């Protein structure tokens, strides 16, 4: 056996150890996973691609008077998920589709991503001041939007008289680096103040970085930020500001709406499923901000978007859609002659269709015009003639027997009733009705079968319009205050 020289052995071991320590040092300098090492402004811009929330608030359609439950057309497993929500219960089973818990987590998850950008992009390298301004401005408006959705889901509607004491949401503006952190709720007034602050700063930064601001309809820019704020101010009851923000959108985009008559030819030629894919094609439609979905993430449509959950367009609502109203053709019958119900064809209707990729809008020109018309009629000095500038653009594109309304025949209050009716019909199945139920104080009665007495009734300003803080949040954040019941 050959004997090794001890000096050679020691030298060899030292060499190996040196290589090991060098390798370990390089290894520990790298992120432990595949996350981006945030250095450049482009890195922060990339975070915003995944910072837009799914429209998890759309489950609220089953809380409204637009949809009714029909047991004979429901699968038992789906019923257990959604019927408690329909009956305004605070407790509901977990599911992978949608519910208040998923909405709560989704919007706060996107706030977390927005905060990474807001708190870090100013220190990034390889980016001009204008580029950084555009990225930070988009993140601020996005954070404001998520806060706005949360406060309108889990708090009472904004009321100037009580907003200073009504429970809002936890305001989170920093990136949490602690293992466990408890949050308490601000008031509704404080939450709205934060929303307005973020949005105002965000819009100013988007304007400063206009050359780098997003141009596609999947990211916030000046137009979509103004559309968002027209809704915020409408809900807050600040009519002058709602008009001002709507005017900014109209100045940029003009007064025009979707050509529904042309859209409906796709149903005749290609069927409902192809129609839903093309329904919000941004190349041909006046959508202001939208998101893109594939067949893998349609869960938020489960209560009203599939023919298995038992929730269908309410009988009364179908009577508001005569054949002369083109929106009548967006509904289609399901079930048998005895169990006939109606669904709305705006989104994909079957979960296993390979062509089920579609878009859903956050904001549209239709909403901006209706926001403005309502705000005009509610504001001091607002006139019927001024409101009709917005309303008639929509009506002309929706009725086959269109005749312009005579302003001499309407008071502000009478035309407001027409505006709110058009709003209800225009946004069937788009997740906006619940917030109108809250802010307008609409009574809702829910049945579990045709002809039966109401099983659950929601009165105007009912405490249950502020959805209860989800159980998982209560367990993980014991300090959080619950909504009164």
C-alpha positions as MATLAB code, in Angstrom:
seq = 'XXXXXXXXXXXXXXXXXXXXXXXXXXXXXXXXXXXXXXXXXXXXXXXXXXXXXXXXXXXXXXXXXXXXXXXXXXXXXXXXXXXXXXXXXXXXXXXXXXXXXXXXXXXXXXXXXXXXXXXXXXXXXXXXXXXXXXXXXXXXXXXXXXXXXXXXXXXXXXXXXXXXXXXXXXXXXXXXXXXXXXXXXXXXXXXXXXXXXXXXXXXXXXXXXXXXXXXXXXXXXXXXXXXXXXXXXXXXXXXXXXXXXXXXXXXXXXXXXXXXXXXXXXXXXXXXXXXXXXXXXXXXXXXXXXXXXXXXXXXXXXXXXXXXXXXXXXXXXXXXXXXXXXXXXXXXXXXXXXXXXXXXXXXXXXXXXXXXXXXXXXXXXXXXXXXXXXXXXXXXXXXXXXXXXXXXXXXXXXXXXXXXXXXXXXXXXXXXXXXXXXXXXXXXXXXXXXXXXXXXXXXXXXXXXXXXXXXXXXXXXXXXXXXXXXXXXXXXXXXXXXXXX';
ca = [
       0.000    0.000    0.000;
       1.263    3.454   -0.949;
       1.518    5.878    2.002;
       0.441    9.551    1.465;
       2.656   12.392    2.606;
       0.934   14.174    5.562;
       1.874   17.624    4.250;
       0.250   16.837    0.898;
      -2.882   15.592    2.663;
      -3.199   18.755    4.773;
      -2.643   20.978    1.736;
      -5.296   19.087   -0.202;
      -7.819   19.357    2.645;
      -7.247   23.106    2.961;
      -7.829   23.504   -0.767;
     -11.095   21.551   -0.574;
     -12.255   23.534    2.452;
     -11.448   26.808    0.714;
     -13.474   25.757   -2.296;
     -16.359   24.723   -0.039;
     -16.403   28.042    1.792;
     -16.256   29.937   -1.524;
     -19.140   27.862   -2.864;
     -21.174   28.333    0.319;
     -20.611   32.069    0.208;
     -21.824   32.254   -3.379;
     -24.792   30.048   -2.525;
     -25.877   32.109    0.473;
     -25.651   35.284   -1.592;
     -28.372   33.957   -3.922;
     -32.095   34.015   -3.179;
     -33.240   30.713   -1.683;
     -35.957   30.414   -4.334;
     -36.682   31.769   -7.810;
     -37.886   35.188   -6.681;
     -36.579   38.252   -8.477;
     -33.667   40.055   -6.871;
     -35.176   43.535   -6.897;
     -32.592   45.953   -8.239;
     -33.908   47.663  -11.343;
     -37.070   49.667  -11.938;
     -38.092   46.991  -14.445;
     -38.150   44.444  -11.611;
     -40.699   46.486   -9.679;
     -42.697   47.004  -12.835;
     -42.769   43.231  -13.291;
     -44.253   42.734   -9.809;
     -47.289   44.745  -10.889;
     -48.091   42.231  -13.610;
     -49.224   39.831  -10.876;
     -50.602   42.478   -8.541;
     -54.057   42.833  -10.103;
     -56.720   40.968   -8.136;
     -59.151   38.486   -9.566;
     -62.674   39.806   -9.274;
     -63.323   37.730   -6.177;
     -66.047   40.164   -5.108;
     -68.373   38.837   -7.817;
     -69.834   36.234   -5.454;
     -71.821   39.168   -4.068;
     -74.273   38.846   -6.969;
     -76.014   36.071   -5.000;
     -76.498   38.501   -2.117;
     -78.609   40.804   -4.284;
     -82.102   40.940   -5.744;
     -80.691   40.101   -9.200;
     -80.356   36.363   -8.513;
     -82.535   33.660   -6.973;
     -81.826   30.115   -5.814;
     -83.466   27.108   -7.499;
     -82.750   23.815   -5.733;
     -83.859   21.522   -8.571;
     -81.038   22.833  -10.775;
     -78.291   22.726   -8.140;
     -75.700   20.115   -7.219;
     -75.795   19.294   -3.511;
     -72.058   19.845   -3.070;
     -72.228   23.325   -4.606;
     -75.330   24.208   -2.589;
     -73.513   23.658    0.694;
     -70.837   26.143   -0.382;
     -73.039   29.033   -1.432;
     -76.500   28.746    0.112;
     -75.335   30.058    3.541;
     -73.920   33.149    1.810;
     -77.191   33.637   -0.092;
     -79.025   33.517    3.257;
     -76.667   36.108    4.797;
     -74.977   33.711    7.210;
     -71.637   34.697    8.707;
     -70.501   31.058    8.676;
     -69.993   29.212    5.385;
     -67.921   26.156    4.368;
     -64.474   26.523    2.851;
     -64.245   25.946   -0.876;
     -61.776   26.510   -3.677;
     -64.174   28.606   -5.756;
     -65.104   31.850   -4.060;
     -66.453   33.322   -0.828;
     -65.779   36.320    1.453;
     -62.670   34.646    2.876;
     -61.082   34.246   -0.556;
     -61.973   37.841   -1.434;
     -60.420   39.099    1.804;
     -57.181   37.218    1.194;
     -57.026   38.103   -2.503;
     -57.271   41.857   -2.031;
     -54.815   41.931    0.864;
     -52.367   39.760   -1.093;
     -52.399   42.333   -3.882;
     -51.931   45.149   -1.374;
     -48.800   43.322   -0.206;
     -47.434   43.266   -3.757;
     -48.307   46.912   -4.260;
     -46.494   47.823   -1.043;
     -43.319   46.120   -2.240;
     -43.318   48.440   -5.238;
     -44.394   51.596   -3.405;
     -41.741   51.192   -0.717;
     -38.923   50.009   -2.951;
     -39.042   51.452   -6.439;
     -37.613   54.872   -5.497;
     -34.384   53.138   -4.466;
     -34.091   51.053   -7.615;
     -31.351   51.570  -10.171;
     -31.366   51.730  -13.971;
     -34.522   53.763  -14.263;
     -35.263   57.424  -14.852;
     -37.262   59.526  -12.405;
     -40.181   59.486  -14.846;
     -40.075   55.702  -15.161;
     -40.059   55.286  -11.381;
     -42.937   57.762  -11.092;
     -45.079   55.780  -13.532;
     -44.430   52.473  -11.739;
     -45.025   53.897   -8.276;
     -48.113   55.761   -9.441;
     -49.670   52.585  -10.833;
     -48.926   50.733   -7.577;
     -50.526   53.487   -5.479;
     -53.741   53.483   -7.503;
     -53.815   49.694   -7.384;
     -53.439   49.725   -3.592;
     -56.234   52.281   -3.376;
     -58.482   50.059   -5.499;
     -57.887   47.008   -3.287;
     -58.546   49.048   -0.141;
     -61.739   50.379   -1.711;
     -63.027   46.906   -2.536;
     -62.249   45.646    0.955;
     -63.954   48.513    2.773;
     -67.043   48.196    0.584;
     -67.228   44.449    1.236;
     -66.466   44.269    4.955;
     -67.687   47.636    6.237;
     -70.855   49.666    6.162;
     -71.465   51.928    3.201;
     -69.862   55.360    3.585;
     -72.103   57.677    5.590;
     -70.641   61.058    6.460;
     -72.569   61.113    9.728;
     -71.163   57.807   11.026;
     -68.010   57.172    8.957;
     -65.831   58.474   11.782;
     -66.907   55.619   14.059;
     -67.920   52.846   11.640;
     -65.338   50.059   11.395;
     -63.252   50.181    8.253;
     -60.388   47.830    7.355;
     -56.792   47.419    8.515;
     -54.723   49.978    6.623;
     -51.494   48.282    5.565;
     -48.941   50.534    3.871;
     -45.668   48.744    4.666;
     -44.237   45.347    3.819;
     -44.605   43.104    6.845;
     -41.294   41.455    7.741;
     -42.493   39.919   10.995;
     -43.504   36.284   11.350;
     -46.877   37.181   12.873;
     -48.298   40.696   12.980;
     -51.662   41.774   14.358;
     -53.693   44.498   12.710;
     -56.617   46.526   13.986;
     -59.239   48.231   11.886;
     -59.280   51.895   10.990;
     -62.597   53.699   10.639;
     -64.444   53.942    7.331;
     -63.531   57.635    7.200;
     -59.831   56.908    7.750;
     -59.935   54.168    5.128;
     -61.474   56.468    2.527;
     -58.929   59.154    3.406;
     -56.140   56.653    2.682;
     -57.804   55.606   -0.579;
     -58.095   59.209   -1.734;
     -54.521   60.012   -0.668;
     -53.104   57.000   -2.523;
     -55.164   57.679   -5.637;
     -54.351   61.403   -5.756;
     -50.625   60.744   -5.355;
     -50.808   57.886   -7.843;
     -52.555   59.976  -10.496;
     -50.012   62.795  -10.059;
     -47.133   60.323  -10.484;
     -48.750   58.718  -13.538;
     -49.013   62.171  -15.040;
     -45.377   62.901  -14.176;
     -44.271   59.655  -15.801;
     -46.772   59.796  -18.670;
     -44.252   58.575  -21.241;
     -43.812   55.341  -19.267;
     -47.395   54.958  -18.029;
     -49.151   51.754  -19.214;
     -50.905   51.990  -22.574;
     -52.732   48.637  -22.519;
     -56.117   48.070  -20.812;
     -54.704   45.602  -18.263;
     -52.913   48.153  -16.079;
     -53.966   51.346  -14.336;
     -53.198   54.523  -16.239;
     -54.591   58.061  -16.084;
     -57.893   57.133  -17.729;
     -58.628   54.051  -15.631;
     -57.497   55.814  -12.428;
     -59.997   58.599  -13.144;
     -62.716   56.029  -13.870;
     -61.970   54.371  -10.535;
     -62.200   57.666   -8.703;
     -65.526   58.490  -10.322;
     -66.869   55.381   -8.574;
     -65.184   56.223   -5.278;
     -66.701   59.696   -5.242;
     -70.127   58.423   -6.289;
     -70.137   55.951   -3.401;
     -68.917   58.647   -1.023;
     -71.635   61.043   -2.160;
     -69.228   63.699   -3.396;
     -71.167   64.496   -6.567;
     -68.987   67.327   -7.843;
     -65.856   65.178   -7.658;
     -67.615   62.205   -9.255;
     -68.499   64.472  -12.191;
     -64.987   65.892  -12.377;
     -63.329   62.490  -12.578;
     -65.894   61.227  -15.102;
     -65.294   64.341  -17.216;
     -61.567   63.552  -17.258;
     -62.323   60.104  -18.678;
     -64.750   61.487  -21.260;
     -62.224   64.131  -22.310;
     -59.779   61.343  -23.135;
     -62.136   58.668  -24.497;
     -65.257   60.497  -25.656;
     -68.836   59.423  -25.013;
     -69.322   55.982  -26.518;
     -70.414   52.527  -25.387;
     -70.292   48.939  -26.567;
     -72.105   48.208  -29.837;
     -74.230   45.418  -28.411;
     -76.158   44.803  -31.643;
     -72.913   43.862  -33.399;
     -71.785   41.730  -30.458;
     -74.997   39.719  -30.521;
     -74.400   38.581  -34.102;
     -71.615   36.367  -32.688;
     -74.169   34.370  -30.674;
     -76.178   33.716  -33.819;
     -73.146   32.790  -35.880;
     -70.916   31.016  -33.352;
     -72.867   30.266  -30.175;
     -72.689   31.487  -26.602;
     -69.281   30.085  -25.693;
     -67.473   31.837  -28.534;
     -69.481   34.967  -27.779;
     -68.291   35.045  -24.157;
     -64.666   34.833  -25.316;
     -65.145   37.880  -27.531;
     -67.580   39.797  -25.328;
     -64.924   42.122  -23.925;
     -62.327   42.059  -26.671;
     -60.288   45.205  -25.931;
     -59.576   45.829  -29.621;
     -63.257   46.453  -30.362;
     -64.801   47.446  -27.018;
     -64.611   50.549  -24.836;
     -63.408   48.791  -21.699;
     -61.207   50.984  -19.557;
     -59.519   48.409  -17.283;
     -59.803   44.641  -17.449;
     -58.228   41.366  -16.422;
     -57.623   38.215  -18.437;
     -58.712   34.805  -17.188;
     -58.195   31.238  -18.324;
     -60.203   28.097  -17.638;
     -58.000   27.460  -14.595;
     -59.215   30.459  -12.613;
     -62.928   30.815  -13.250;
     -63.794   29.929   -9.664;
     -65.080   33.402   -8.765;
     -67.881   32.830  -11.296;
     -68.960   29.536   -9.732;
     -72.197   30.737   -8.049;
     -73.726   32.397  -11.121;
     -71.497   31.435  -14.033;
     -72.119   27.682  -14.185;
     -75.323   25.687  -14.468;
     -74.729   23.694  -11.297;
     -74.782   26.110   -8.373;
     -78.501   26.837   -8.322;
     -78.385   30.636   -8.744;
     -80.155   32.164  -11.704;
     -81.372   35.574  -12.843;
     -84.383   36.590  -10.727;
     -87.822   36.257  -12.300;
     -88.629   39.902  -11.610;
     -85.460   41.101  -13.312;
     -86.329   39.277  -16.536;
     -89.580   41.277  -16.709;
     -87.460   44.439  -16.863;
     -85.848   43.241  -20.104;
     -88.424   43.457  -22.922;
     -87.557   42.097  -26.365;
     -86.909   45.646  -27.546;
     -84.018   45.849  -25.053;
     -80.934   44.245  -26.610;
     -79.770   43.160  -23.156;
     -82.663   40.698  -23.210;
     -80.629   38.677  -25.709;
     -77.791   38.310  -23.214;
     -79.980   35.903  -21.250;
     -80.712   32.319  -22.208;
     -82.940   29.612  -20.709;
     -81.724   26.520  -18.833;
     -83.503   23.655  -17.109;
     -86.757   22.020  -18.182;
     -90.096   23.566  -19.105;
     -91.193   23.208  -15.477;
     -87.880   24.311  -13.963;
     -87.071   26.933  -16.583;
     -84.548   29.483  -15.375;
     -82.446   32.139  -17.032;
     -78.683   32.685  -17.057;
     -76.754   35.681  -18.339;
     -74.226   35.112  -21.122;
     -71.355   37.467  -20.389;
     -68.707   35.029  -19.245;
     -67.773   31.443  -19.941;
     -70.618   29.133  -18.934;
     -68.922   25.732  -18.781;
     -65.767   24.924  -16.804;
     -64.460   22.293  -19.251;
     -64.573   24.300  -22.467;
     -61.083   24.551  -24.038;
     -61.906   28.009  -25.399;
     -62.867   29.404  -22.034;
     -60.261   32.171  -21.790;
     -62.076   35.475  -21.331;
     -61.758   38.981  -19.986;
     -63.670   40.713  -17.232;
     -63.674   44.465  -16.815;
     -63.037   46.427  -13.648;
     -64.282   49.665  -15.242;
     -66.117   50.481  -18.456;
     -67.313   53.608  -20.255;
     -70.880   52.508  -19.540;
     -70.225   52.811  -15.817;
     -68.472   56.163  -16.146;
     -71.426   57.640  -18.064;
     -73.961   56.272  -15.585;
     -71.852   57.493  -12.660;
     -71.828   60.959  -14.169;
     -75.540   61.006  -14.977;
     -76.426   59.989  -11.420;
     -74.030   62.500   -9.868;
     -75.409   65.307  -12.060;
     -78.979   64.567  -11.001;
     -78.037   64.449   -7.315;
     -75.851   67.558   -7.348;
     -76.894   71.117   -6.646;
     -77.658   72.814   -9.939;
     -77.583   69.563  -11.922;
     -80.107   69.456  -14.760;
     -82.030   66.775  -16.617;
     -80.612   68.049  -19.911;
     -77.034   67.631  -18.645;
     -77.680   64.108  -17.356;
     -79.275   63.088  -20.656;
     -75.970   63.770  -22.432;
     -74.683   60.610  -20.756;
     -77.832   58.521  -20.462;
     -78.928   58.854  -24.089;
     -75.582   57.565  -25.375;
     -76.333   54.291  -23.582;
     -80.057   54.106  -24.377;
     -79.480   54.716  -28.094;
     -77.210   51.662  -28.209;
     -79.516   49.395  -26.189;
     -83.053   49.744  -27.587;
     -84.247   48.639  -30.999;
     -87.175   51.067  -30.801;
     -85.076   53.897  -29.405;
     -86.806   57.218  -28.908;
     -84.948   60.010  -27.133;
     -86.384   61.048  -23.777;
     -88.015   64.465  -23.641;
     -86.314   66.462  -20.876;
     -89.439   68.519  -20.351;
     -91.230   65.415  -19.061;
     -88.743   64.644  -16.279;
     -87.788   66.023  -12.924;
     -84.337   65.214  -11.579;
     -85.848   62.639   -9.246;
     -87.858   60.937  -11.993;
     -84.871   60.717  -14.347;
     -82.709   59.403  -11.496;
     -85.081   56.424  -11.245;
     -84.475   55.761  -14.958;
     -80.696   56.084  -14.550;
     -80.654   53.571  -11.684;
     -82.813   51.143  -13.662;
     -80.461   51.355  -16.633;
     -77.548   50.790  -14.264;
     -79.158   47.648  -12.892;
     -79.890   46.218  -16.340;
     -76.512   47.137  -17.813;
     -74.439   45.385  -15.146;
     -76.381   42.145  -14.568;
     -73.873   39.504  -13.508;
     -70.931   41.923  -13.294;
     -70.656   42.185   -9.506;
     -71.803   45.796   -9.071;
     -75.377   45.343   -7.854;
     -74.451   44.491   -4.239;
     -72.769   47.836   -3.740;
     -75.847   49.600   -5.112;
     -78.027   47.573   -2.730;
     -75.877   48.857    0.126;
     -75.579   52.486   -0.874;
     -79.188   52.901   -2.040;
     -80.716   51.069    0.938;
     -82.580   48.447   -1.132;
     -84.609   45.752    0.616;
     -83.814   42.216   -0.618;
     -85.903   39.088   -0.032;
     -84.370   35.691   -0.755;
     -86.468   32.627   -1.491;
     -85.366   29.022   -1.766;
     -88.201   28.103   -4.104;
     -90.687   29.816   -6.404;
     -93.822   30.932   -4.609;
     -92.419   30.348   -1.132;
     -92.193   32.902    1.643;
     -88.818   34.657    1.979;
     -86.288   32.607    3.917;
     -84.009   35.602    4.474;
     -84.714   39.329    4.272;
     -82.144   42.099    4.121;
     -83.518   45.457    5.190;
     -82.123   48.854    4.142;
     -78.916   49.611    6.060;
     -78.975   46.104    7.542;
     -75.877   45.370    9.652;
     -75.251   42.299    7.509;
     -74.428   44.479    4.511;
     -71.017   44.705    6.191;
     -69.828   41.148    5.611;
     -68.303   39.565    8.688;
     -64.526   39.337    8.963;
     -63.668   35.794    7.765;
     -62.979   33.101   10.375;
     -59.417   32.494    9.163;
     -58.606   36.162    9.673;
     -60.179   36.075   13.123;
     -58.014   33.077   14.055;
     -54.808   34.519   12.623;
     -55.403   38.044   13.865;
     -57.216   37.853   17.234;
     -56.933   41.625   17.701;
     -59.220   42.400   14.784;
     -62.619   43.833   15.652;
     -65.711   42.043   14.311;
     -68.650   43.693   12.640;
     -71.636   44.131   14.988;
     -74.655   41.923   14.487;
];
